[in-house]
């Protein structure tokens, strides 16, 4: 049976946050018809807090999971289904992820795990606090405070690695490892080793992920694959096809057709207000 393509209500913070590399969105859906969405790889570690425990069901390569989850960098496409939804999505730049999550990024690459498995009872306590907090602005503030404390107390990121990551992001993934190494004064091999140990991906794969993210955004917005390939730095349309296939297991056309049911869909969002 084909599920109807419904969209959740999406709430975002009213203004820019105080922590670079942290983004949040609240998702709500309450109705008689089930909701079905797709989550595609994003250049951030994604944590989804299920605020109505047990209602979020995620299907992916590793099977079915229920409740709050964490998805590492470069995860395969996930299918999210639920009838009633109240969830908070938190995205962490890899520059923040290790300090906030307490796990080396290399252990999270491509992983989709239950948040309880990572944080144990701490995950349940945080989820309970978020559920008891009734307004989205207060929920956003609670998470921002948590992230701020963990970053202050956690493992610091080498400045050179942070510069390399920012350069990859700001270029849309259109920068070579040799250029990055020359810019920060490291050898290519040293950059490769240090970047992967702190980010969880090699510079080359990180650039591919960032470029794919830009391409997927434009495909979801309705642009044709040939134009997207040209605008986002692919050699040609077949090059784009290969990357989309590698990250999602589908084709650019399929990504475009799914644009109305994305986990972070291109719908009108309203800023959270007290």
Residue frames relative to the residue before (quaternion, step in Angstrom):
aa qw qx qy qz dx dy dz
X 1.0000 0.0000 0.0000 0.0000 0.00 0.00 0.00
X 0.3393 -0.7413 0.5400 0.2090 3.59 -0.86 0.89
X 0.3674 -0.7416 0.5225 0.2049 3.56 -0.78 1.07
X 0.5167 -0.6338 0.4615 0.3440 3.63 -1.01 0.67
X 0.4173 -0.7091 0.5128 0.2451 3.56 -1.06 0.75
X 0.0540 0.7963 -0.5935 0.1037 3.51 0.09 1.33
X 0.2868 -0.7484 0.5722 0.1737 3.56 -1.24 0.42
X 0.4092 -0.6979 0.5232 0.2678 3.58 -1.01 0.75
X 0.5092 -0.5563 0.5300 0.3876 3.52 -1.33 0.12
X 0.1492 -0.7975 0.5823 0.0504 3.56 -0.89 0.98
X 0.0895 -0.7882 0.6088 0.0109 3.56 -0.84 1.07
X 0.0904 -0.7970 0.5965 0.0291 3.56 -0.90 0.95
X 0.6541 -0.4960 0.3712 0.4340 3.62 -1.18 0.34
X 0.5815 -0.6393 0.3904 0.3174 3.55 -1.06 0.80
X 0.8089 0.0666 -0.0182 0.5838 3.61 1.09 -0.56
X 0.7031 -0.4320 0.3221 0.4640 3.58 -1.25 0.00
X 0.4434 -0.7023 0.4939 0.2574 3.55 -0.99 0.84
X 0.5663 -0.6148 0.4323 0.3383 3.53 -1.29 0.18
X 0.6952 0.4328 -0.2697 0.5066 3.61 1.26 -0.12
X 0.3490 -0.7387 0.5423 0.1963 3.56 -0.59 1.15
X 0.7871 0.3081 -0.2352 0.4798 3.55 -0.92 0.93
X 0.6459 0.4528 -0.3258 0.5212 3.59 1.29 0.14
X 0.0737 0.7738 -0.6274 0.0474 3.57 -0.88 0.94
X 0.1086 -0.8046 0.5836 0.0129 3.56 -1.10 0.75
X 0.0278 0.7700 -0.6375 0.0010 3.54 -1.25 0.47
X 0.2678 -0.7479 0.5865 0.1580 3.54 -1.09 0.77
X 0.1553 -0.7932 0.5862 0.0552 3.56 -0.94 0.92
X 0.0171 0.7944 -0.6062 0.0349 3.58 -0.91 0.93
X 0.1438 0.7524 -0.6368 0.0873 3.53 -1.10 0.76
X 0.0886 0.7770 -0.6162 0.0934 3.55 -0.76 1.06
X 0.3606 0.7258 -0.5128 0.2831 3.54 -0.52 1.14
X 0.6380 -0.5511 0.3894 0.3711 3.53 -1.33 0.00
X 0.6934 0.4334 -0.2752 0.5056 3.59 1.23 -0.27
X 0.4926 -0.6690 0.4614 0.3112 3.59 -0.96 0.80
X 0.3571 -0.7141 0.5711 0.1908 3.51 -1.25 0.63
X 0.0347 -0.7908 0.6111 0.0030 3.58 -0.95 0.88
X 0.0421 0.8025 -0.5896 0.0810 3.57 -0.78 1.06
X 0.3055 -0.7114 0.5928 0.2217 3.53 -1.35 0.24
X 0.1682 -0.7407 0.6399 0.1166 3.56 -1.14 0.71
X 0.1154 -0.8063 0.5784 0.0453 3.56 -0.71 1.07
X 0.6924 -0.4995 0.3094 0.4187 3.61 -1.16 0.49
X 0.0935 -0.7805 0.6180 -0.0127 3.53 -1.07 0.90
X 0.4812 -0.6759 0.4608 0.3151 3.66 -1.00 0.62
X 0.6159 0.4572 -0.3790 0.5177 3.54 0.74 1.13
X 0.4553 -0.6082 0.5546 0.3394 3.53 -1.31 0.29
X 0.1932 -0.8149 0.5428 0.0636 3.57 -0.73 1.08
X 0.0774 -0.7639 0.6402 0.0272 3.54 -0.95 0.98
X 0.1015 -0.7829 0.6126 0.0387 3.57 -0.86 0.99
X 0.1802 -0.7734 0.6030 0.0759 3.55 -0.71 1.17
X 0.2589 -0.7505 0.5941 0.1298 3.55 -0.68 1.15
X 0.1910 -0.8394 0.5024 0.0809 3.59 -0.19 1.27
X 0.6862 0.2908 -0.2556 0.6158 3.56 1.32 -0.02
X 0.2891 -0.8516 0.3864 0.2048 3.55 0.62 1.27
X 0.8079 0.2862 -0.2369 0.4574 3.50 -0.99 0.99
X 0.6103 0.5901 -0.3604 0.3867 3.60 1.20 -0.14
X 0.6661 0.4659 -0.3081 0.4942 3.60 1.16 -0.47
X 0.0479 -0.7919 0.6085 -0.0201 3.56 -0.73 1.13
X 0.0941 -0.8130 0.5746 -0.0058 3.56 -0.67 1.17
X 0.1078 -0.7759 0.6202 0.0406 3.56 -0.86 1.03
X 0.1255 0.7897 -0.5882 0.1212 3.56 -0.84 1.01
X 0.7842 -0.3293 0.2285 0.4737 3.57 -1.27 -0.16
X 0.7120 0.4485 -0.2615 0.4727 3.61 1.08 -0.68
X 0.6779 -0.4666 0.3003 0.4822 3.58 1.26 0.07
X 0.6744 -0.4957 0.3767 0.3969 3.55 -1.30 -0.35
X 0.0224 -0.7683 0.6397 0.0070 3.54 -1.10 0.85
X 0.1973 -0.7873 0.5792 0.0762 3.52 -1.16 0.65
X 0.7455 0.3706 -0.2838 0.4758 3.56 -0.98 0.85
X 0.7814 -0.3178 0.2463 0.4773 3.55 -1.29 -0.41
X 0.0432 -0.8164 0.5753 -0.0254 3.58 -0.91 0.96
X 0.2323 -0.7087 0.6384 0.1903 3.50 -1.42 0.18
X 0.1023 -0.7790 0.6169 0.0451 3.57 -0.97 0.92
X 0.3336 -0.7730 0.5106 0.1746 3.57 -0.62 1.14
X 0.7180 -0.4101 0.3214 0.4615 3.55 -1.31 0.04
X 0.8603 0.1435 -0.1169 0.4750 3.54 -1.18 0.78
X 0.2373 0.7493 -0.5747 0.2281 3.58 0.93 0.84
X 0.5250 -0.5987 0.4892 0.3559 3.56 -1.25 0.38
X 0.6821 -0.4914 0.3372 0.4236 3.57 -1.21 0.46
X 0.1799 -0.7821 0.5925 0.0696 3.56 -1.03 0.92
X 0.2702 -0.7233 0.6082 0.1840 3.54 -1.23 0.54
X 0.1393 -0.7951 0.5896 0.0302 3.54 -0.78 1.09
X 0.0297 0.8122 -0.5802 0.0539 3.56 -0.77 1.03
X 0.1643 0.7715 -0.6026 0.1212 3.56 -1.10 0.67
X 0.4230 -0.6579 0.5485 0.2956 3.55 -1.30 0.27
X 0.7592 0.0978 -0.0461 0.6419 3.54 0.91 -1.01
X 0.0705 -0.8184 0.5703 -0.0072 3.55 -0.93 0.89
X 0.1441 0.7051 -0.6885 0.0898 3.51 -1.08 0.91
X 0.2232 0.7965 -0.5166 0.2212 3.57 -0.12 1.27
X 0.2479 -0.7417 0.6078 0.1377 3.52 -1.23 0.64
X 0.1678 -0.7805 0.5974 0.0758 3.55 -0.72 1.12
X 0.0676 -0.7823 0.6192 -0.0026 3.55 -0.85 1.07
X 0.0939 -0.7916 0.6026 0.0379 3.56 -0.80 1.02
X 0.1397 -0.7995 0.5839 0.0191 3.51 -0.86 1.09
X 0.4422 -0.6477 0.5530 0.2814 3.54 -0.87 0.96
X 0.5552 -0.6058 0.4363 0.3666 3.62 -1.04 0.61
X 0.5483 0.5909 -0.4055 0.4309 3.59 1.24 -0.23
X 0.7224 0.3991 -0.2277 0.5168 3.59 1.22 -0.46
X 0.5612 0.7009 -0.3719 0.2357 3.53 1.05 -0.88
X 0.6791 0.4966 -0.3222 0.4340 3.61 0.78 -0.94
X 0.6738 0.4971 -0.3034 0.4547 3.58 0.87 -0.92
X 0.7011 0.4694 -0.2730 0.4622 3.59 0.95 -0.87
X 0.7768 0.3780 -0.1908 0.4662 3.57 0.81 -0.98
X 0.3708 -0.7583 0.4679 0.2618 3.59 1.17 -0.49
X 0.6483 0.4734 -0.3118 0.5082 3.57 1.24 0.37
X 0.5142 -0.6314 0.4667 0.3452 3.64 -0.90 0.81
X 0.5525 -0.6498 0.4076 0.3262 3.61 -0.86 0.89
X 0.5920 0.5874 -0.3685 0.4108 3.59 1.09 -0.65
X 0.6551 0.5103 -0.3163 0.4587 3.61 1.15 -0.51
X 0.7066 0.4690 -0.2554 0.4643 3.58 1.23 -0.33
X 0.4428 0.7189 -0.4610 0.2733 3.61 1.19 -0.24
X 0.8577 0.0670 -0.0909 0.5016 3.55 -0.71 1.13
X 0.5443 0.6526 -0.3903 0.3543 3.59 1.25 -0.15
X 0.0752 -0.7287 0.6764 0.0761 3.52 -1.28 0.56
X 0.0944 0.8264 -0.5393 0.1313 3.56 -0.33 1.25
X 0.5696 -0.5604 0.4682 0.3772 3.53 -1.27 0.40
X 0.5163 -0.6580 0.4451 0.3200 3.57 -0.91 0.89
X 0.5751 0.5864 -0.3723 0.4323 3.60 1.11 -0.58
X 0.6473 0.5261 -0.3240 0.4463 3.59 1.04 -0.74
X 0.6855 0.4673 -0.2779 0.4843 3.57 1.16 -0.54
X 0.8248 0.2279 -0.0777 0.5116 3.58 0.78 -1.05
X 0.3774 -0.7537 0.4755 0.2517 3.60 1.21 -0.05
X 0.8405 -0.1081 0.1038 0.5206 3.57 -0.96 -0.92
X 0.5650 0.6079 -0.3816 0.4069 3.58 1.17 -0.54
X 0.6283 0.5329 -0.3336 0.4582 3.59 1.07 -0.73
X 0.6592 0.5096 -0.3063 0.4603 3.57 0.97 -0.89
X 0.6573 0.5065 -0.3199 0.4572 3.60 0.98 -0.82
X 0.6631 0.4927 -0.3138 0.4682 3.59 0.94 -0.84
X 0.6421 0.5184 -0.3271 0.4604 3.57 0.93 -0.84
X 0.6402 0.5211 -0.3255 0.4611 3.59 1.00 -0.80
X 0.6480 0.5102 -0.3210 0.4656 3.60 0.95 -0.83
X 0.6601 0.5009 -0.3072 0.4680 3.57 0.95 -0.85
X 0.6526 0.5144 -0.3166 0.4574 3.58 0.99 -0.78
X 0.6916 0.4729 -0.2771 0.4703 3.57 1.02 -0.81
X 0.6097 0.5138 -0.3481 0.4931 3.59 1.24 -0.37
X 0.2927 -0.8423 0.4309 0.1386 3.55 -0.32 1.24
X 0.7376 0.3937 -0.2513 0.4876 3.64 1.04 -0.57
X 0.5610 -0.6141 0.4417 0.3363 3.56 -1.11 0.70
X 0.6357 0.5222 -0.3647 0.4361 3.67 0.87 -0.73
X 0.6623 0.4942 -0.3133 0.4679 3.60 0.99 -0.79
X 0.6206 0.5252 -0.3391 0.4732 3.58 1.08 -0.67
X 0.6467 0.5085 -0.3205 0.4696 3.57 0.93 -0.86
X 0.6564 0.5146 -0.3098 0.4565 3.58 0.95 -0.87
X 0.6305 0.5381 -0.3330 0.4495 3.60 0.99 -0.81
X 0.6804 0.4744 -0.2909 0.4768 3.59 0.89 -0.92
X 0.6342 0.5345 -0.3348 0.4472 3.59 0.96 -0.81
X 0.6453 0.5092 -0.3199 0.4711 3.58 0.99 -0.79
X 0.6400 0.5263 -0.3204 0.4590 3.58 0.96 -0.87
X 0.6749 0.4906 -0.2937 0.4665 3.56 0.84 -0.98
X 0.6397 0.5364 -0.3260 0.4435 3.58 0.94 -0.86
X 0.6733 0.4913 -0.2997 0.4643 3.59 0.91 -0.90
X 0.6895 0.4879 -0.2903 0.4498 3.56 0.88 -0.90
X 0.6300 0.5193 -0.3365 0.4693 3.59 1.03 -0.72
X 0.6571 0.5194 -0.3104 0.4495 3.58 0.97 -0.86
X 0.7550 0.3885 -0.2014 0.4884 3.57 1.03 -0.79
X 0.6556 0.5802 -0.2966 0.3817 3.57 1.22 -0.39
X 0.7538 -0.3808 0.3045 0.4405 3.49 -1.39 -0.24
X 0.3666 -0.7390 0.5210 0.2191 3.58 -0.82 0.98
X 0.4021 -0.7085 0.5348 0.2244 3.54 -1.20 0.63
X 0.4887 -0.6486 0.4811 0.3303 3.64 -0.82 0.87
X 0.5548 -0.6468 0.4127 0.3217 3.55 -0.90 0.92
X 0.6389 0.5410 -0.3342 0.4330 3.58 1.00 -0.78
X 0.6466 0.5065 -0.3178 0.4736 3.59 1.03 -0.79
X 0.6365 0.5236 -0.3251 0.4637 3.58 1.00 -0.82
X 0.6408 0.5153 -0.3218 0.4693 3.59 0.98 -0.83
X 0.6553 0.5141 -0.3123 0.4570 3.59 0.94 -0.89
X 0.6583 0.4997 -0.3164 0.4657 3.60 0.91 -0.87
X 0.6653 0.5035 -0.3092 0.4564 3.59 0.85 -0.93
X 0.6368 0.5242 -0.3312 0.4584 3.57 1.03 -0.76
X 0.6337 0.5203 -0.3287 0.4686 3.59 0.99 -0.79
X 0.6777 0.4954 -0.2942 0.4569 3.59 0.87 -0.96
X 0.7140 0.4696 -0.2706 0.4432 3.58 0.78 -1.01
X 0.6760 0.4661 -0.2950 0.4886 3.59 1.17 -0.46
X 0.4521 -0.6878 0.4512 0.3449 3.58 1.25 -0.11
X 0.6632 -0.5088 0.2975 0.4613 3.56 1.18 0.55
X 0.5780 0.6024 -0.3651 0.4120 3.58 1.26 0.15
X 0.5316 0.5703 -0.4408 0.4447 3.55 0.71 1.13
X 0.3740 -0.7405 0.5209 0.2012 3.56 -1.02 0.82
X 0.6265 -0.5605 0.3901 0.3758 3.55 -1.19 0.63
X 0.6189 0.5528 -0.3478 0.4363 3.59 1.02 -0.73
X 0.6469 0.5093 -0.3164 0.4711 3.59 1.02 -0.78
X 0.6423 0.5207 -0.3232 0.4602 3.57 0.99 -0.83
X 0.6598 0.5154 -0.3104 0.4501 3.57 0.88 -0.95
X 0.6626 0.5014 -0.3077 0.4636 3.58 0.93 -0.87
X 0.6477 0.5447 -0.3185 0.4271 3.57 1.01 -0.83
X 0.7788 0.3342 -0.1827 0.4985 3.59 0.92 -0.86
X 0.5291 -0.6830 0.3826 0.3274 3.60 1.27 0.02
X 0.5410 0.5782 -0.4251 0.4384 3.59 1.14 0.61
X 0.5324 -0.5538 0.5040 0.3947 3.53 -1.32 0.19
X 0.6463 -0.5232 0.3776 0.4074 3.56 -1.22 0.45
X 0.6699 0.5055 -0.3067 0.4489 3.60 0.92 -0.88
X 0.6530 0.5097 -0.3211 0.4590 3.58 0.96 -0.84
X 0.6315 0.5152 -0.3312 0.4755 3.58 1.00 -0.80
X 0.6418 0.5398 -0.3264 0.4361 3.58 0.88 -0.95
X 0.7019 0.4814 -0.2720 0.4491 3.57 0.85 -1.01
X 0.7110 0.4569 -0.2666 0.4634 3.58 0.80 -1.01
X 0.6356 0.5363 -0.3275 0.4486 3.58 0.99 -0.83
X 0.6893 0.4765 -0.2980 0.4572 3.58 0.82 -0.93
X 0.6602 0.5145 -0.3275 0.4383 3.62 0.94 -0.77
X 0.7460 0.3949 -0.2207 0.4887 3.60 1.07 -0.66
X 0.7404 0.3894 -0.2201 0.5018 3.60 1.06 -0.67
X 0.4545 -0.6913 0.4493 0.3371 3.56 1.03 -0.76
X 0.7345 0.2592 -0.1859 0.5990 3.58 1.32 -0.16
X 0.5269 -0.5684 0.5004 0.3859 3.55 -1.25 0.28
X 0.6466 -0.5064 0.3741 0.4307 3.63 -1.15 0.37
X 0.6550 0.5232 -0.3224 0.4398 3.59 0.95 -0.82
X 0.6933 0.4485 -0.2945 0.4812 3.59 0.87 -0.86
X 0.5985 0.5479 -0.3658 0.4558 3.60 1.06 -0.64
X 0.6540 0.5040 -0.3119 0.4700 3.58 0.96 -0.85
X 0.6416 0.5166 -0.3277 0.4626 3.60 0.98 -0.78
X 0.6460 0.5208 -0.3200 0.4573 3.59 1.01 -0.81
X 0.6628 0.4968 -0.3064 0.4691 3.59 0.92 -0.91
X 0.6620 0.4939 -0.3129 0.4690 3.60 0.91 -0.84
X 0.6297 0.5260 -0.3311 0.4660 3.59 0.98 -0.80
X 0.6314 0.5458 -0.3334 0.4385 3.58 0.97 -0.87
X 0.6545 0.4929 -0.3102 0.4821 3.59 0.95 -0.84
X 0.6578 0.5111 -0.3144 0.4553 3.58 0.93 -0.87
X 0.6576 0.5126 -0.3126 0.4550 3.58 0.92 -0.89
X 0.6072 0.5573 -0.3472 0.4474 3.58 1.06 -0.75
X 0.7196 0.4369 -0.2602 0.4729 3.58 0.84 -0.94
X 0.5943 0.5390 -0.3678 0.4700 3.59 1.09 -0.57
X 0.6682 0.4987 -0.2924 0.4683 3.57 0.98 -0.90
X 0.6578 0.5038 -0.3049 0.4695 3.57 1.18 -0.56
X 0.6322 -0.5887 0.3106 0.3966 3.58 1.29 0.01
X 0.4668 0.6640 -0.4691 0.3481 3.63 1.19 0.13
X 0.5324 -0.6371 0.4585 0.3170 3.56 -1.12 0.65
X 0.6362 -0.5705 0.3612 0.3732 3.60 -1.09 0.66
X 0.6445 0.5272 -0.3426 0.4351 3.62 0.93 -0.80
X 0.6771 0.4734 -0.2998 0.4770 3.59 0.92 -0.86
X 0.6318 0.5320 -0.3341 0.4541 3.59 0.99 -0.82
X 0.6381 0.5311 -0.3283 0.4506 3.58 0.92 -0.88
X 0.6852 0.4810 -0.2882 0.4648 3.59 0.90 -0.90
X 0.7130 0.4837 -0.2630 0.4342 3.58 0.92 -0.91
X 0.7624 0.3847 -0.2009 0.4800 3.61 1.10 -0.58
X 0.6588 -0.5942 0.2903 0.3587 3.58 1.20 0.41
X 0.4426 0.6648 -0.4885 0.3516 3.59 1.15 0.42
X 0.6022 -0.5720 0.4092 0.3779 3.56 -1.16 0.58
X 0.7631 -0.1690 0.1463 0.6064 3.55 1.00 -0.89
X 0.7381 -0.4218 0.2848 0.4429 3.56 -1.29 0.00
X 0.6363 0.5248 -0.3446 0.4482 3.61 1.02 -0.67
X 0.5934 0.5489 -0.3574 0.4678 3.60 1.15 -0.61
X 0.6359 0.5094 -0.3123 0.4885 3.59 0.99 -0.84
X 0.6380 0.5405 -0.3254 0.4414 3.57 0.92 -0.91
X 0.6627 0.5130 -0.3151 0.4454 3.59 0.91 -0.89
X 0.6790 0.4826 -0.3029 0.4630 3.60 0.92 -0.84
X 0.6343 0.5115 -0.3349 0.4731 3.60 0.97 -0.78
X 0.6413 0.5176 -0.3175 0.4691 3.57 0.98 -0.83
X 0.6693 0.5112 -0.3049 0.4446 3.59 0.94 -0.88
X 0.7503 0.4130 -0.2248 0.4646 3.60 0.93 -0.85
X 0.8147 0.2548 -0.1182 0.5073 3.61 1.04 -0.65
X 0.4126 -0.7019 0.4846 0.3199 3.59 1.16 -0.44
X 0.6824 0.4259 -0.2817 0.5231 3.60 1.28 0.19
X 0.5635 -0.5927 0.4611 0.3444 3.56 -1.32 -0.21
X 0.6630 -0.4829 0.3676 0.4383 3.61 -1.21 0.25
X 0.6348 0.5348 -0.3326 0.4477 3.59 0.99 -0.75
X 0.6484 0.5106 -0.3153 0.4685 3.58 1.03 -0.77
X 0.6253 0.5267 -0.3337 0.4693 3.58 1.00 -0.80
X 0.6585 0.5074 -0.3068 0.4634 3.58 0.97 -0.86
X 0.6747 0.4984 -0.3055 0.4507 3.61 0.92 -0.83
X 0.6849 0.4843 -0.2831 0.4650 3.58 1.15 -0.56
X 0.3786 0.7809 -0.4550 0.1997 3.58 1.25 0.00
X 0.6789 0.4985 -0.3108 0.4405 3.61 1.09 -0.52
X 0.7590 0.3443 -0.2117 0.5105 3.60 1.21 -0.04
X 0.2990 0.7773 -0.5003 0.2369 3.57 1.11 0.66
X 0.5855 -0.5777 0.4343 0.3672 3.57 -1.17 0.58
X 0.7379 0.1625 -0.1530 0.6370 3.57 1.16 -0.53
X 0.0482 -0.8772 0.4773 0.0185 3.55 0.59 1.17
X 0.5151 -0.6368 0.4710 0.3277 3.58 -1.20 0.50
X 0.2805 0.7518 -0.5382 0.2577 3.54 0.59 1.19
X 0.6234 -0.5176 0.4131 0.4156 3.53 -1.28 0.21
X 0.1536 -0.7945 0.5846 0.0587 3.55 -0.69 1.10
X 0.2277 -0.7570 0.5893 0.1671 3.55 -1.10 0.56
X 0.4538 -0.6778 0.4956 0.2984 3.59 -0.92 0.80
X 0.5203 -0.6443 0.4595 0.3210 3.53 -1.06 0.73
X 0.0590 -0.7857 0.6155 0.0159 3.54 -1.00 0.88
X 0.4859 -0.6553 0.4913 0.3052 3.52 -1.07 0.68
